[in-house]
Amino acid sequence: MNALHTSVHHSAVFDHPEMGEHENIVFVQDKDTGLSAIIAVHDTTLGPALGGCRVWPYKNPADALTDALRLSRGMTYKNSLAGLDLGGGKAVIMADPRKEKSIELMESFGRHVERLSGTYITAEDVGVSPNDMDAVARHTDHVRGTSATGLGDPSPYTALGVFEGIKASAKHVFGSHDLDGKTISVQGLGHVGFDVARQLHDAGANLIVSDIHAPAVLQAIEEFRAIAVDPAEAHKVVADIFVPCALGAGLNARTIPQIQARIVAGAANNQLQTPADGAALKKRGILYAPDYAINAGGVISIALATPGDNDALVREKTQAIGDTLAAIYQRADREEITPERVADTMAEERLARSRRV
Ligand code: NAD
């Protein structure tokens, strides 16, 4: 019948290496609309599981399951560390967002979210637009990021959190939040990176910028008097701080020995290729801001946004990312472990405290 049954048999699901402690995994099919999706609820200790819905042309259902399990677990940690009263979940729809996504398909997905009775709250992720979320919202209230609710694009909040995180990192390494005169290399000038670059420029930093998209680079040169380098050079340049805002896995065995900066603090997801790369940064005396801690502004805005444009609470919680990072760094120094290990531990401790009460 369908590929799900042929390639993901029973033991492959329960023995899956990413299975962890997931509470609930739902396999969804709707032949009428062509929907094939997996909704993974990892942990609802702190509240309903919030996590985006990704539409992606997975090669097979096993890859989709791996992604859903891994990403939902990541959301539990991210939401916990961000101080949100929300658990972690994620949905993946197996479809090419450009060719196979339809309003009917998203509506069908919305009906399946509704069946979970609010244990899972969906939102936008890769391959999904506010328009799609409006279709979902016709069938469930357990959705964020529609055009009628929320604050719109989360990127400005992500950028705000990253800026606060850079200042907290500077304080830890250089003894001051002040970025005036610091040289900062920003890799990736997209929704988040460009906004971060603007804030750094306003704070008096000298910028080195890079992107594979030339118009963004030209704009940064013009607006911020930035110096442009090839994207492959971004981590190598002589700078105080390296700010990765492009794609993940940029910190690896090849790049880490070449980094000149004392701090790596940027928005990109999954920056460390392997856990050993975090240890390698620490060994070189480079302070690393755990990615899911510093880039939580977007999820905070999605989680806490209410209709209307009052974003004071969202900004307050996002600015607290700086305090969270300061606490992470102090503990990492005290316990002589990496900041990302401390971040995981702090997220787990909050869950454990909540389970006890
Ligand atoms: P975006 O797609 O708007 O921007 C990415 C930019 O990186 C683009 O300008 C692209 O041209 C550039 N780029 C791609 N490959 C590159 C390379 N090899 N070298 C240099 N530049 C390259 O994405 P975004 O929303 O700004 O997100 C940036 C990163 O932050 C991503 O890793 C994303 O997962 C993460 N993130 C974003 C948010 C958010 O709210 N948007 C939240 C959390 C994490």
Boltz pocket constraint, residues with backbone or C-beta under 6 A from the ligand:
constraints:
  - pocket:
      binder: B
      contacts: [[A, 154], [A, 155], [A, 156], [A, 158], [A, 187], [A, 188], [A, 189], [A, 190], [A, 191], [A, 192], [A, 193], [A, 210], [A, 211], [A, 212], [A, 213], [A, 216], [A, 231], [A, 232], [A, 244], [A, 245], [A, 246], [A, 247], [A, 248], [A, 267], [A, 268], [A, 269], [A, 295], [A, 296], [A, 298], [A, 299]]
      max_distance: 6.0
